[in-house]
Amino acid sequence: MRIPSPLRGLAAYLSDWRNLASHAAVGVLLVVIPLALPLPPAGRLGGFLAIVCLNLLRMRLDRARKARKEALEGAAP
């Protein structure tokens, strides 16, 4: 049975240690910051979505960088 593409993408996203580290840091901040600066739920959700978007962008840039590097290494004699 073949796994649907969105699930493979989610698995790749969750298996990257940088994504896990950034989400852990944001999770801690979302617990600590309200003690000093109360944020509305929409602000918390916005911060979480911003982290997800930035991580997706970083993963795509990493993939493009690796593809470029492999193409250059393959073209070298």
ZIHU-V855281 format. One record per pair of residues at least 6 apart in sequence whose ideal C-beta (glycine too) atoms are under 6 Angstrom apart, sorted by the first residue. I is the first residue (numbers start at 1). GAP is how many residues later the second one is. D is the distance in whole Angstrom. If there is no record, write none. Layout:
<<I GAP D> <I GAP D>>
This chain:
<<13 6 6> <19 36 5> <22 29 6> <26 25 5> <30 14 6>>
